[in-house]
Amino acid sequence: ELDEAVAETLSRRTPAPAWLPTVKGEEGDFCLRSSDCAPGLCCARHFWSKMCKPVLREGQVCTRHRRKGTHGLELFQRCPCAQGLACRAQRGDAAGASRLHTCQPH
């Protein structure tokens, strides 16, 4: 967290020149925030660092966070579902039979 704060402070003090192209991180590249990653990717924890990972598509398993702040405790975070999708209990499961959640249309 300290490295992230230092990097943020430095980036505010020393903005990139306008002529310097801004390159967004590809899948697997290290990042500090999702804006560091290319479109379709988010910045998520992987062990003790963060890397660009793909935003989840329809049918992919997602993580439902019941309590605010629990996302930071995961060693392997998943990105959120893509726009227009929500993380919901898998359809067809008996009430409470499965905790599996997938990205589904709103």
C-alpha positions as CSV (number, residue, x, y, z in Angstrom):
1,E,0.0,0.0,0.0
2,L,2.9,2.3,0.7
3,D,4.3,1.7,-2.8
4,E,0.9,2.6,-4.3
5,A,0.8,5.9,-2.3
6,V,4.3,6.8,-3.3
7,A,3.6,6.0,-7.0
8,E,0.5,8.1,-6.9
9,T,2.3,11.1,-5.3
10,L,5.1,10.9,-7.9
11,S,2.7,10.6,-10.8
12,R,1.0,13.8,-9.6
13,R,4.3,15.6,-9.3
14,T,5.8,14.5,-12.6
15,P,3.1,14.1,-15.3
16,A,4.1,12.4,-18.5
17,P,4.8,14.8,-21.3
18,A,2.0,15.2,-23.8
19,W,4.1,13.8,-26.6
20,L,4.9,10.6,-24.7
21,P,2.4,7.8,-25.7
22,T,0.6,6.3,-22.7
23,V,0.8,2.5,-22.9
24,K,-1.9,0.6,-21.1
25,G,-1.0,-2.7,-19.4
26,E,-1.9,-6.0,-21.1
27,E,-3.1,-9.1,-19.4
28,G,-0.5,-10.2,-16.8
29,D,1.3,-6.8,-16.5
30,F,1.7,-5.3,-13.1
31,C,-0.5,-2.3,-12.3
32,L,-1.6,0.0,-9.5
33,R,-5.1,0.8,-10.6
34,S,-7.5,-0.3,-13.3
35,S,-6.8,2.8,-15.4
36,D,-3.3,1.4,-15.8
37,C,-4.8,-1.5,-17.8
38,A,-6.0,-1.8,-21.4
39,P,-9.7,-1.8,-22.1
40,G,-11.4,-5.0,-21.1
41,L,-9.0,-5.5,-18.2
42,C,-9.0,-4.4,-14.5
43,C,-6.3,-4.2,-11.9
44,A,-6.7,-7.0,-9.4
45,R,-4.6,-8.6,-6.6
46,H,-2.5,-11.6,-7.5
47,F,-0.7,-12.9,-4.4
48,W,0.9,-9.7,-2.9
49,S,1.0,-7.6,-6.0
50,K,-1.6,-6.4,-8.6
51,M,-1.9,-7.3,-12.2
52,C,-4.1,-6.6,-15.2
53,K,-6.8,-9.4,-15.5
54,P,-9.7,-9.7,-17.9
55,V,-13.1,-8.3,-17.0
56,L,-15.5,-11.3,-16.6
57,R,-17.9,-12.2,-19.4
58,E,-21.4,-13.8,-19.3
59,G,-21.3,-17.3,-17.7
60,Q,-17.9,-16.8,-16.0
61,V,-17.7,-17.5,-12.2
62,C,-17.6,-14.3,-10.2
63,T,-17.1,-13.3,-6.6
64,R,-20.1,-11.9,-4.7
65,H,-19.0,-9.6,-1.9
66,R,-21.5,-9.5,1.0
67,R,-19.6,-7.2,3.2
68,K,-17.9,-4.0,2.2
69,G,-14.1,-4.3,2.3
70,T,-13.8,-8.0,2.0
71,H,-12.5,-7.7,-1.6
72,G,-9.1,-6.6,-0.2
73,L,-8.6,-9.8,1.7
74,E,-8.5,-12.1,-1.4
75,L,-5.1,-13.3,-2.7
76,F,-6.5,-13.9,-6.1
77,Q,-9.1,-11.2,-6.9
78,R,-11.3,-11.5,-9.9
79,C,-12.4,-8.5,-12.0
80,P,-16.0,-7.5,-11.8
81,C,-18.5,-8.6,-14.4
82,A,-18.6,-6.7,-17.7
83,Q,-21.0,-3.8,-18.2
84,G,-24.6,-5.1,-18.4
85,L,-23.9,-8.1,-16.3
86,A,-24.4,-8.8,-12.6
87,C,-22.8,-11.4,-10.3
88,R,-25.8,-13.6,-9.3
89,A,-26.3,-17.1,-7.9
90,Q,-26.2,-19.7,-10.6
91,R,-29.7,-20.2,-12.2
92,G,-31.4,-23.5,-11.6
93,D,-29.9,-24.1,-8.2
94,A,-32.2,-25.0,-5.4
95,A,-32.5,-22.1,-2.9
96,G,-29.1,-22.0,-1.1
97,A,-27.9,-25.3,-2.6
98,S,-24.9,-23.7,-4.3
99,R,-22.8,-20.7,-3.5
100,L,-21.6,-20.5,-7.1
101,H,-22.2,-17.1,-8.7
102,T,-21.8,-16.3,-12.4
103,C,-22.0,-13.1,-14.5
104,Q,-25.6,-12.9,-15.8
105,P,-27.5,-10.2,-17.7
106,H,-29.4,-7.7,-15.6
